C-alpha cells in the first residue's frame, strides 16, 4: 500500500530543468544561493493562540513561552542572518491522496480553521507564493519518478499546519512561500518507507539551486504525538501541561540528543525507530524531506527549545549547511 501511488524512480539527471537566475535584488549577506537553513518547525495551534496575532480571532492570556521564545530566536536568525528569498514548508495536514502536490496559487487568501481546536485557531491568511520555484520543484520531482501535481485552485483552503509553521517562523509574512503536501501513504501507513521523502528533498534542492533562490526549509512536525483527549477549562493553564508519559519524553530526548551531537546521517535509522515508539508526527516525512534536501549534513542541529503541548513533544531546531555558521 505504501507504494501504490508511486512510479519507478528515473535515473538521476545531470542537469537542472530551469536556468539559474540572479538572486533576488533585496537579498544581502553572503553571496550564495541554495538552501541556507533547515528548521524543525512544529505547528501546534496553541502557539499562535498564545501570541494573539491580529490574524487569529480567539484571544488568550499567553502560555507555552519556552517554545514561543525559541521561535523568536529562530525568527531573528531568519531575518538577520539567512535573509531568504523564499520559505519552503512541508506540512503533515495538507494530505493528498495521490502523490505530492505543490501550491502554485500566486496569492492564497482565506481563513484557516483547526478542525479539533476551532476555539483556538481561526486565522485569516494572505500571502505570496513563489510560483516559479513551486513549478520547478514539481518538475524536478516528476522527473525523479514521484507522482507530482501543481495545485492552482485559489478556492482550496490552506491547512493550519502550513499556516502555523509559516506564521511562527515569519509573522510579518513578507517572504514568498512554497508549500508542499504530505502524501497519504507515508502519513497513514506505519510501515511506509520514507524513501519518497528523500527523493522529494533532492528535487527541492535541485529546484532551489536551478532557480537561484536563497531558501529556508520548514519541516512542520511535532515529535512524540500522543496527546490528551480533554483540555482544561482555560486552554493555556500551564499547570496542566506536561509530557504525555515518561516513555514519550525519554524517546524525544533520545532523538534530540542525537540531533545535538550530529551528524545527521544516524537519524536515517533513528527517525523510524522514534516514529514506532512514539507515534511521532515525523511519520509524515517533513523532517526526512528537509534533511535529505540538505544532503544529510555532517553537523549538529541547534535545539532552540523543547516543550509539550497537550502532552505532545515539540522542538524548534535549526540546521545550517556544512561550512556555514552564524555571524
Kinemage of the C-alpha trace (Angstrom):
@kinemage 1
@onewidth
@group {chain A} dominant
@subgroup {mainchain}
@vectorlist {calphas} color= white
{ca unk a 1} P 0.000 0.000 0.000
{ca unk a 2} L 2.788 2.431 0.765
{ca unk a 3} L 3.943 2.470 -2.863
{ca unk a 4} L 0.618 2.216 -4.670
{ca unk a 5} L 0.753 5.793 -5.984
{ca unk a 6} L 4.387 5.772 -6.985
{ca unk a 7} L 6.067 5.219 -10.332
{ca unk a 8} L 9.598 3.786 -10.605
{ca unk a 9} L 12.328 6.331 -9.968
{ca unk a 10} L 14.023 7.711 -13.025
{ca unk a 11} L 17.825 7.805 -13.151
{ca unk a 12} L 19.256 10.953 -11.596
{ca unk a 13} L 19.625 13.656 -14.199
{ca unk a 14} L 22.818 15.577 -14.594
{ca unk a 15} L 21.298 18.974 -15.294
{ca unk a 16} L 18.648 21.193 -13.784
{ca unk a 17} L 15.406 21.908 -15.583
{ca unk a 18} L 15.439 25.653 -15.051
{ca unk a 19} L 18.208 28.052 -15.960
{ca unk a 20} L 19.874 29.724 -12.963
{ca unk a 21} L 18.840 33.275 -12.260
{ca unk a 22} L 20.365 36.068 -10.232
{ca unk a 23} L 19.472 36.266 -6.532
{ca unk a 24} L 16.533 38.442 -5.563
{ca unk a 25} L 17.613 42.121 -5.621
{ca unk a 26} L 16.635 42.574 -1.977
{ca unk a 27} L 18.932 39.777 -0.837
{ca unk a 28} L 22.000 40.794 1.127
{ca unk a 29} L 24.560 38.847 3.087
{ca unk a 30} L 26.789 36.010 1.906
{ca unk a 31} L 26.924 35.807 -1.919
{ca unk a 32} L 25.488 32.318 -2.238
{ca unk a 33} L 22.241 30.712 -3.254
{ca unk a 34} L 20.677 27.409 -2.337
{ca unk a 35} L 19.313 26.087 0.956
{ca unk a 36} L 20.718 28.369 3.655
{ca unk a 37} L 18.998 26.733 6.646
{ca unk a 38} L 16.595 23.976 7.586
{ca unk a 39} L 14.285 24.153 10.593
{ca unk a 40} L 12.148 21.719 12.502
{ca unk a 41} L 9.124 23.978 12.913
{ca unk a 42} L 6.206 22.423 14.822
{ca unk a 43} L 2.796 23.899 14.169
{ca unk a 44} L 0.546 23.393 17.254
{ca unk a 45} L -2.264 25.965 17.029
{ca unk a 46} L -1.817 26.745 20.721
{ca unk a 47} L 1.372 28.703 19.987
{ca unk a 48} L -0.391 31.122 17.656
{ca unk a 49} L -3.358 31.315 20.019
{ca unk a 50} L -0.974 32.267 22.833
{ca unk a 51} L 0.604 35.087 20.785
{ca unk a 52} L -2.707 36.827 19.973
{ca unk a 53} L -1.742 37.954 16.451
{ca unk a 54} L -4.339 40.134 14.721
{ca unk a 55} L -4.991 37.458 12.074
{ca unk a 56} L -6.286 34.980 14.669
{ca unk a 57} L -9.775 35.557 16.075
{ca unk a 58} L -9.525 33.819 19.502
{ca unk a 59} L -7.788 35.696 22.336
{ca unk a 60} L -5.601 34.144 25.033
{ca unk a 61} L -3.654 35.066 28.163
{ca unk a 62} L -0.384 33.538 26.882
{ca unk a 63} L 1.275 30.221 27.642
{ca unk a 64} L 3.879 27.831 26.180
{ca unk a 65} L 6.517 30.548 26.471
{ca unk a 66} L 9.533 28.229 26.147
{ca unk a 67} L 8.549 27.237 22.619
{ca unk a 68} L 7.402 30.735 21.689
{ca unk a 69} L 10.711 32.224 22.814
{ca unk a 70} L 12.534 29.555 20.784
{ca unk a 71} L 10.578 30.697 17.752
{ca unk a 72} L 11.522 34.307 18.492
{ca unk a 73} L 15.194 33.335 18.272
{ca unk a 74} L 14.559 31.448 15.045
{ca unk a 75} L 12.754 34.445 13.538
{ca unk a 76} L 15.703 36.696 14.293
{ca unk a 77} L 18.085 34.287 12.575
{ca unk a 78} L 15.861 34.009 9.518
{ca unk a 79} L 15.538 37.766 9.191
{ca unk a 80} L 19.019 38.934 10.233
{ca unk a 81} L 21.285 36.064 9.160
{ca unk a 82} L 19.706 33.872 6.479
{ca unk a 83} L 17.733 36.595 4.639
{ca unk a 84} L 15.958 34.118 2.362
{ca unk a 85} L 14.132 34.778 -0.887
{ca unk a 86} L 11.633 32.048 -0.032
{ca unk a 87} L 10.363 29.815 2.772
{ca unk a 88} L 9.561 26.245 1.697
{ca unk a 89} L 7.293 24.317 4.049
{ca unk a 90} L 6.251 20.658 4.121
{ca unk a 91} L 3.245 20.144 6.385
{ca unk a 92} L 1.519 16.931 7.533
{ca unk a 93} L -2.050 18.255 7.412
{ca unk a 94} L -2.225 19.121 3.732
{ca unk a 95} L -2.883 15.458 2.990
{ca unk a 96} L -3.128 14.452 -0.671
{ca unk a 97} L -4.472 11.024 -1.517
{ca unk a 98} L -2.469 10.666 -4.726
{ca unk a 99} L 1.087 11.919 -4.923
{ca unk a 100} L 2.835 15.091 -3.831
{ca unk a 101} L 1.238 18.467 -4.582
{ca unk a 102} L 2.814 21.934 -4.732
{ca unk a 103} L 0.756 25.070 -4.051
{ca unk a 104} L 1.171 27.308 -7.109
{ca unk a 105} L -1.642 29.771 -6.322
{ca unk a 106} L 0.035 33.212 -6.607
{ca unk a 107} L -1.792 34.820 -3.671
{ca unk a 108} L -3.553 32.378 -1.321
{ca unk a 109} L -6.122 34.164 0.834
{ca unk a 110} L -8.797 32.926 3.194
{ca unk a 111} L -9.416 31.652 6.692
{ca unk a 112} L -7.762 28.526 8.067
{ca unk a 113} L -9.542 26.715 10.911
{ca unk a 114} L -8.052 23.966 13.048
{ca unk a 115} L -10.760 21.262 12.999
{ca unk a 116} L -10.084 19.923 16.523
{ca unk a 117} L -9.365 23.314 18.131
{ca unk a 118} L -11.540 25.833 16.259
{ca unk a 119} L -11.866 27.777 19.515
{ca unk a 120} L -8.085 28.377 19.384
{ca unk a 121} L -7.287 28.779 15.696
{ca unk a 122} L -9.372 30.737 13.186
{ca unk a 123} L -6.688 32.503 11.197
{ca unk a 124} L -7.055 34.848 8.213
{ca unk a 125} L -4.111 34.430 5.847
{ca unk a 126} L -2.936 36.412 2.826
{ca unk a 127} L 0.499 35.623 1.397
{ca unk a 128} L 2.520 35.346 -1.807
{ca unk a 129} L 3.680 32.109 -3.395
{ca unk a 130} L 6.918 31.722 -5.338
{ca unk a 131} L 5.166 30.107 -8.296
{ca unk a 132} L 8.302 29.794 -10.426
{ca unk a 133} L 10.084 27.808 -7.735
{ca unk a 134} L 6.980 25.740 -6.982
{ca unk a 135} L 6.718 24.737 -10.622
{ca unk a 136} L 10.421 23.881 -10.688
{ca unk a 137} L 10.070 21.612 -7.624
{ca unk a 138} L 7.111 19.821 -9.223
{ca unk a 139} L 9.034 19.334 -12.458
{ca unk a 140} L 12.122 18.013 -10.706
{ca unk a 141} L 10.057 15.656 -8.527
{ca unk a 142} L 8.179 14.287 -11.534
{ca unk a 143} L 11.471 13.765 -13.347
{ca unk a 144} L 12.735 11.737 -10.381
{ca unk a 145} L 9.727 9.415 -10.535
{ca unk a 146} L 7.336 10.889 -7.971
{ca unk a 147} L 3.677 11.392 -8.777
{ca unk a 148} L 3.541 15.180 -8.537
{ca unk a 149} L 0.974 17.868 -9.323
{ca unk a 150} L 0.778 21.653 -9.079
{ca unk a 151} L -2.255 22.960 -7.204
{ca unk a 152} L -3.685 26.122 -8.811
{ca unk a 153} L -7.230 26.392 -7.431
{ca unk a 154} L -7.436 29.551 -5.256
{ca unk a 155} L -10.566 28.193 -3.554
{ca unk a 156} L -8.624 25.469 -1.723
{ca unk a 157} L -8.212 26.375 1.958
{ca unk a 158} L -4.625 26.310 3.223
{ca unk a 159} L -4.259 23.886 6.136
{ca unk a 160} L -3.429 25.034 9.643
{ca unk a 161} L -0.097 23.170 9.805
{ca unk a 162} L 1.206 25.128 6.818
{ca unk a 163} L -0.130 28.409 8.199
{ca unk a 164} L 1.104 27.667 11.718
{ca unk a 165} L 4.705 26.942 10.751
{ca unk a 166} L 4.872 29.917 8.389
{ca unk a 167} L 3.417 32.375 10.905
{ca unk a 168} L 5.664 31.207 13.717
{ca unk a 169} L 8.763 31.468 11.508
{ca unk a 170} L 7.803 34.774 9.878
{ca unk a 171} L 4.755 36.552 11.318
{ca unk a 172} L 5.382 39.533 9.018
{ca unk a 173} L 4.503 37.324 6.017
{ca unk a 174} L 6.848 39.370 3.827
{ca unk a 175} L 8.802 36.426 2.372
{ca unk a 176} L 7.317 34.416 -0.527
{ca unk a 177} L 6.313 30.824 0.163
{ca unk a 178} L 6.268 27.393 -1.446
{ca unk a 179} L 4.117 24.815 0.371
{ca unk a 180} L 4.240 21.067 -0.228
{ca unk a 181} L 1.623 18.456 0.622
{ca unk a 182} L 2.003 15.286 2.660
{ca unk a 183} L 1.222 12.265 0.530
{ca unk a 184} L -1.350 9.968 2.128
{ca unk a 185} L 0.923 6.919 2.110
{ca unk a 186} L 3.802 7.926 4.385
{ca unk a 187} L 1.384 9.579 6.803
{ca unk a 188} L -1.079 6.750 7.348
{ca unk a 189} L 0.902 3.531 6.900
{ca unk a 190} L 3.300 2.875 9.746
{ca unk a 191} L 5.431 0.583 7.565
{ca unk a 192} L 5.690 3.114 4.754
{ca unk a 193} L 9.197 3.922 3.625
{ca unk a 194} L 10.488 7.451 3.992
{ca unk a 195} L 12.439 6.936 0.779
{ca unk a 196} L 9.997 9.058 -1.224
{ca unk a 197} L 10.626 11.984 1.091
{ca unk a 198} L 14.340 11.750 0.387
{ca unk a 199} L 13.571 11.930 -3.329
{ca unk a 200} L 11.314 14.942 -2.764
{ca unk a 201} L 14.143 16.536 -0.795
{ca unk a 202} L 16.557 16.003 -3.675
{ca unk a 203} L 14.031 17.530 -6.086
{ca unk a 204} L 13.625 20.522 -3.761
{ca unk a 205} L 17.386 21.092 -3.591
{ca unk a 206} L 17.784 20.892 -7.364
{ca unk a 207} L 14.957 23.342 -7.963
{ca unk a 208} L 16.242 25.841 -5.382
{ca unk a 209} L 19.719 25.820 -6.911
{ca unk a 210} L 18.451 25.933 -10.507
{ca unk a 211} L 16.291 28.987 -9.841
{ca unk a 212} L 18.992 30.811 -7.888
{ca unk a 213} L 16.987 31.169 -4.684
{ca unk a 214} L 18.151 31.511 -1.086
{ca unk a 215} L 15.751 29.188 0.712
{ca unk a 216} L 14.939 28.295 4.293
{ca unk a 217} L 13.166 24.938 4.687
{ca unk a 218} L 10.495 24.409 7.349
{ca unk a 219} L 9.646 20.864 8.448
{ca unk a 220} L 6.275 21.336 10.138
{ca unk a 221} L 6.365 18.366 12.543
{ca unk a 222} L 5.862 17.739 16.223
{ca unk a 223} L 7.840 14.890 17.787
{ca unk a 224} L 6.056 12.432 20.136
{ca unk a 225} L 2.391 12.686 19.281
{ca unk a 226} L 0.227 11.007 21.899
{ca unk a 227} L -1.951 13.703 23.457
{ca unk a 228} L -4.748 14.369 25.913
{ca unk a 229} L -8.319 13.986 24.719
{ca unk a 230} L -9.628 16.582 27.175
{ca unk a 231} L -8.296 20.076 27.798
{ca unk a 232} L -8.612 22.294 30.882
{ca unk a 233} L -11.284 24.955 31.097
{ca unk a 234} L -8.557 27.516 30.417
{ca unk a 235} L -6.570 26.033 27.489
{ca unk a 236} L -3.441 27.992 28.408
{ca unk a 237} L -3.384 26.713 32.013
{ca unk a 238} L 0.282 25.680 32.246
{ca unk a 239} L -0.327 23.728 35.438
{ca unk a 240} L -1.854 21.050 33.200
{ca unk a 241} L 0.978 20.977 30.658
{ca unk a 242} L 3.491 18.123 30.818
{ca unk a 243} L 4.654 15.150 28.694
{ca unk a 244} L 2.053 12.509 27.899
{ca unk a 245} L 4.199 9.978 29.759
{ca unk a 246} L 7.835 9.321 30.594
{ca unk a 247} L 8.240 6.862 27.709
{ca unk a 248} L 7.291 9.531 25.167
{ca unk a 249} L 9.535 12.108 26.821
{ca unk a 250} L 12.585 9.814 27.007
{ca unk a 251} L 12.311 8.945 23.318
{ca unk a 252} L 12.080 12.638 22.412
{ca unk a 253} L 15.234 13.209 24.438
{ca unk a 254} L 16.964 10.300 22.676
{ca unk a 255} L 16.204 11.856 19.298
{ca unk a 256} L 17.186 15.361 20.386
{ca unk a 257} L 20.425 14.189 21.952
{ca unk a 258} L 21.354 12.596 18.608
{ca unk a 259} L 20.437 15.825 16.829
{ca unk a 260} L 22.597 17.870 19.210
{ca unk a 261} L 25.568 15.539 18.743
{ca unk a 262} L 25.419 15.386 14.962
{ca unk a 263} L 25.989 14.378 12.250
{ca unk a 264} L 22.529 13.802 10.816
{ca unk a 265} L 23.194 10.507 8.983
{ca unk a 266} L 22.333 8.328 12.043
{ca unk a 267} L 18.892 9.978 12.099
{ca unk a 268} L 18.013 7.976 8.980
{ca unk a 269} L 17.614 4.929 11.237
{ca unk a 270} L 16.632 6.722 14.435
{ca unk a 271} L 13.678 8.646 12.971
{ca unk a 272} L 11.763 5.454 12.030
{ca unk a 273} L 12.525 3.995 15.468
{ca unk a 274} L 11.224 7.170 17.108
{ca unk a 275} L 8.077 7.021 14.960
{ca unk a 276} L 7.421 3.433 16.033
{ca unk a 277} L 7.990 4.241 19.715
{ca unk a 278} L 6.017 7.499 19.967
{ca unk a 279} L 3.540 7.746 17.036
{ca unk a 280} L 5.706 10.714 16.057
{ca unk a 281} L 4.297 13.201 13.586
{ca unk a 282} L 7.560 12.878 11.663
{ca unk a 283} L 5.839 9.886 10.022
{ca unk a 284} L 4.503 12.482 7.572
{ca unk a 285} L 8.063 12.783 6.303
{ca unk a 286} L 8.659 16.508 6.706
{ca unk a 287} L 11.828 16.115 8.779
{ca unk a 288} L 13.242 13.470 6.429
{ca unk a 289} L 12.449 15.681 3.406
{ca unk a 290} L 14.280 18.638 4.937
{ca unk a 291} L 17.403 16.739 5.996
{ca unk a 292} L 17.588 14.952 2.644
{ca unk a 293} L 17.293 18.280 0.807
{ca unk a 294} L 20.282 19.491 2.830
{ca unk a 295} L 22.253 16.353 1.946
{ca unk a 296} L 22.088 14.925 5.492
{ca unk a 297} L 24.607 17.484 6.772
{ca unk a 298} L 27.527 16.336 8.898
{ca unk a 299} L 26.759 18.906 11.559
{ca unk a 300} L 24.731 19.059 14.747
{ca unk a 301} L 21.351 20.693 14.908
{ca unk a 302} L 20.854 23.665 17.209
{ca unk a 303} L 17.945 22.824 19.535
{ca unk a 304} L 16.483 26.233 20.346
{ca unk a 305} L 13.763 24.902 22.608
{ca unk a 306} L 11.633 21.904 23.587
{ca unk a 307} L 8.240 21.804 25.237
{ca unk a 308} L 4.981 19.911 25.341
{ca unk a 309} L 1.568 20.957 24.048
{ca unk a 310} L -1.426 18.890 25.227
{ca unk a 311} L 1.185 16.237 26.025
{ca unk a 312} L 2.866 16.108 22.599
{ca unk a 313} L 6.590 16.808 22.305
{ca unk a 314} L 7.684 19.779 20.219
{ca unk a 315} L 11.155 21.104 19.413
{ca unk a 316} L 12.357 24.102 17.423
{ca unk a 317} L 15.636 23.081 15.779
{ca unk a 318} L 17.867 24.730 13.185
{ca unk a 319} L 20.426 23.126 10.882
{ca unk a 320} L 22.911 25.072 8.777
{ca unk a 321} L 24.610 23.771 5.633
{ca unk a 322} L 28.050 22.324 6.190
{ca unk a 323} L 30.651 25.057 6.353
{ca unk a 324} L 28.141 27.708 7.435
{ca unk a 325} L 27.986 29.396 10.797
{ca unk a 326} L 26.149 32.274 12.412
{ca unk a 327} L 27.825 35.650 12.274
